[in-house]
């Protein structure tokens, strides 16, 4: 829920302020790299899911390899792919998947685009 997202984000900001002796603005900026603010989460749309796996090691697993090769057929993409932080604003996380539909997933995969790049691309077309 919106309230749960707000509480989660605020908790992370407080932690960053305490651990790093940062101002509230600095802490919020840092936390936004890994935790969306309330109302900004893809999970709230119902189109996103997080796999129960360690995001640090998941990309070396057989499951990840299978997903990378096959999930586009089912309309899914990695929401926060590697080397796309400049577009997503979020650190890479291979455990988060987003449903975009089969046609869009295929086009994104073919063009090696993340959701933000693809949305921008479609806006130009």
C-alpha positions in Angstrom: 0.0 0.0 0.0 1.0 3.6 -0.3 1.3 3.9 3.5 3.6 0.8 3.7 5.8 2.2 0.9 6.0 5.5 2.7 7.0 3.8 6.0 9.6 1.7 4.2 11.1 4.7 2.5 11.1 6.8 5.6 12.7 4.0 7.6 15.5 3.7 5.1 16.1 7.5 5.1 16.3 7.5 8.9 18.8 4.6 8.8 20.9 6.4 6.2 20.9 9.6 8.3 22.0 7.8 11.4 24.7 5.5 9.8 26.2 8.1 7.5 25.7 11.3 9.3 23.8 12.7 6.4 21.3 15.5 6.1 17.7 14.5 5.3 18.1 15.7 1.7 21.3 13.7 1.2 19.8 10.6 2.8 16.7 10.8 0.6 18.8 11.1 -2.5 20.9 8.1 -1.6 17.9 6.0 -0.6 16.0 6.7 -3.8 18.7 4.7 -5.7 17.5 1.5 -4.1 14.0 2.3 -2.7 11.2 4.1 -4.5 9.2 6.8 -2.7 5.6 6.1 -1.9 3.5 6.1 -5.0 6.5 5.5 -7.3 6.7 1.8 -6.9 5.9 -0.5 -9.8 4.7 -3.1 -7.3 1.7 -0.8 -6.6 0.6 -1.3 -10.2 0.2 -5.1 -9.9 2.4 -5.5 -12.9 5.7 -6.1 -11.1 6.9 -9.0 -8.9 10.0 -9.8 -6.9 11.4 -13.3 -7.0 12.5 -14.9 -3.7 16.2 -15.0 -4.4 19.4 -13.2 -3.4 19.8 -10.3 -5.9 23.6 -10.5 -5.5 23.9 -14.0 -6.8 20.7 -14.6 -8.8 22.2 -13.6 -12.1 24.6 -16.6 -11.9 21.7 -19.1 -11.5 20.1 -21.5 -13.9 16.8 -19.9 -13.2 18.1 -16.5 -14.3 19.5 -18.0 -17.5 16.1 -19.6 -18.3 14.3 -16.4 -17.5 16.6 -14.3 -19.7 16.0 -16.7 -22.6 12.3 -17.3 -22.2 10.4 -14.7 -20.1 9.9 -12.4 -23.1 7.6 -15.1 -24.6 5.3 -14.6 -21.6 5.5 -10.8 -21.6 8.0 -10.2 -18.8 11.2 -8.2 -18.7 13.7 -7.5 -16.0 12.5 -4.3 -14.4 15.9 -3.0 -13.2 18.5 -4.6 -15.6 22.2 -4.3 -15.4 23.8 -1.1 -16.9 20.5 0.8 -17.0 20.8 2.7 -13.7 21.0 6.0 -15.6 17.6 5.3 -17.1 15.8 3.6 -14.2 17.3 5.6 -11.3 17.5 2.3 -9.4 20.4 0.0 -8.8 20.3 -3.3 -10.9 18.1 -6.0 -9.4 17.6 -9.2 -11.4 15.0 -10.4 -9.0 12.4 -7.8 -10.1 10.3 -8.7 -13.1 7.7 -6.5 -14.9 4.8 -7.6 -17.1 4.8 -5.5 -20.3 3.0 -7.9 -22.7 4.6 -10.2 -25.3 5.0 -7.7 -28.1 6.6 -5.1 -25.9 8.8 -7.6 -24.2 10.1 -8.9 -27.5 10.7 -5.4 -28.8 12.5 -4.4 -25.6 14.7 -7.5 -25.7 15.5 -7.1 -29.4 16.6 -3.5 -28.7 18.3 -4.2 -25.3 16.1 -1.5 -23.7 14.8 -1.0 -20.2 11.2 0.2 -19.7 12.2 3.9 -19.5 14.2 3.7 -22.7 11.4 1.8 -24.5 8.7 4.2 -23.3 10.8 7.1 -24.6 11.4 5.3 -27.8 7.6 4.7 -28.3 7.0 8.4 -27.6 9.3 9.3 -30.5 7.7 6.8 -32.9 
